[in-house]
Amino acid sequence: MATPSTIEIAYDGTDITDHVLFAESSFEVQLAALPGAFRITVKDPDQTFDFRSGHELTCRIDGVLLYGGYLLTPQRQHFFEADKVPPDPATYHNRKWLLSGVDYNILYDKRVLRNTADYTHQLPGDPGKITFASIDMGTLIRDHLPAFLDIPAGFDMTSQVQTLGTVHTDWAWPQQGTKWREAMEEFSRDGFYYYLDAQKRHIIRPAETLDAPWGFSDRPTPVSHPPTIGFRAGSFIEDGSQIDNDHMAWAGDIWSSATGTKVLFSRYPVTSGSPPEGTPAENQLALDSQTEHGRWQGSETHFNDPNYASQKLLDLRVYHAVAGAAGAVAGESGRGLVNPGRQLSLVWFGHDVPSAQHLHPGDLVTCIFYTFRKPGLPALILTLPLRTVRISFPTLPSDNDPHEMVTYVRFEGFFGLQPDDPYWLWAYLRGLPGGITNEPTFSVAASGTGNIPGAKWQGPPLESPDGSRVVFHAGVSYISGTSQVFKDGLLYRPGIEYSESNPSSGEFTFTTPPAAGAALWIVVNASG
């Protein structure tokens, strides 16, 4: 029998685990710093508890603090609906609490930027007299943003803020009264992920550091790098409900037959010639989408809108709507609806998680499926962000004693991309492999030049197997410990069937030479 995970639930630091009805309790954590809700039931037959809104509640799994938040709605209830008042009402104490609230990420909506030294003027454009043309965005958020926020005691705003990149020279502080979340959304245009974790730390992470330490597979290999574990239930959905592979837009003057009326029109993709925006290859991808999935049209009108007053801006808009290239047009960032969405649902248990390294929404999780693969391909490889994870506590009979009930920790995760996700996440993930293909694939920087350090690369080795060769090279240098090597569709184990002999040159060494004609495939995180 699997050893169940340990669970600890606390209210204002006081352990209340023994009073929790696990069958009626759950916690949820969400992507993009959205507040995740909790709902737990607490037994209180002796009326000893006094839960108050605004106080803190935490949950630890296997000693790891996975949830921290605020109680918002404490509700008192009778324990049983059929309870009758006894002859002496003074002897009746049987009650329970239904507690619900949200995690610490609610603070992004409950804190506003303000300057205590001067509430009536715009926030300073040069905090600490630092030149914006040279300041790192992580430095700005770590060293200067907290001065304009009422941060609760105990929150760590510095230790988990990573280096991000130079601020745009035209950047300026948002106005006073702006909610913290609005400011963070503006800051994150340059490509980073943020949230408040259960340990009250402000997490700021570049896109290329989001890869989870382990993944899932229907043929799990715990000793691979990264390791994969099995799952208890799973489904993969290709969602074509939001495909837009033929987008049209109109702008300029309103419809009129008057002389001099100027109406602009743009459509993407184009069926002949070079597209006014984007590359011919991107245009062809949109045309290929029409061939594979049918024509699905979208349209917009922007009459008398100065943001679309030129043909150039309108061409950019329709290109971004379909191709989803990184960047913004008139404040709108394109996500790209040319292909079906991918949604994945998986269930796993706490005791299966390697070294109690539990996943957090936003982690990019690699999943290898042999049962979901396309015809003619060895496996389907998906790398998708974990959007939502729900923690519940099923109670099952013990394998050793059917009269003994054991409580386990169950995780239900939902993975996928949505049109309202940040454009930099789209730019990063669009370059990742969606399955083993016939050509190498890079995840490239948003500008389209150079590898992102840590980006996924996949492809055949530069050398062909001949029955005696044991040394092979990937097409890039790679980060040690990130390789996945396949031979004839089977995932090999590092340190056993092969070794990462020289990552800086992309080199691998097999223990036994692959036979001539063997199909080799390599997946690595490029070192940049």
Secondary structure, DSSP 8 states (H G I E B T S, - for coil): ------EEEEETTEE-GGGEEEEEEEEEEESTT---EEEEEEE-TT------TT-EEEEEETTEEEEEEEEEEEEEEES-TT----SSGGG---EEEEEEEEEGGGHHHH-B---TT-TTS---SSGGG--TTT-BHHHHHHHTGGGGS---TT-BSSTTB----B--TT-----TT-BHHHHHHHHGGGTEEEEE-TTSBEEEEEGGG-B-S-EEESS--TTSSS-EE--SEEEEEEE-TT---EEEEEEES-S--STT--EEEEEES-SSS--SSS-HHHHHHHHHHHHHH---EEEEEEET-GGG-SHHHHHHHHHHHHH--SSEETTEE----SS-EEEEEEEEEGGGSGGG----TT-EEEEEESSS--TT-S-EEEEEEEEEEEEE--EEE-SS-TTSEEE--EEEEEEE--TTS-HHHHHHHTTS-SS--SS-EE-B-TTS-SB-TT-EEEE--SS---SS--EEE-SS-B-TT--EEEETTEE--BTTTEEEEEGGGTEEEESS---TT--EEEEEEB--
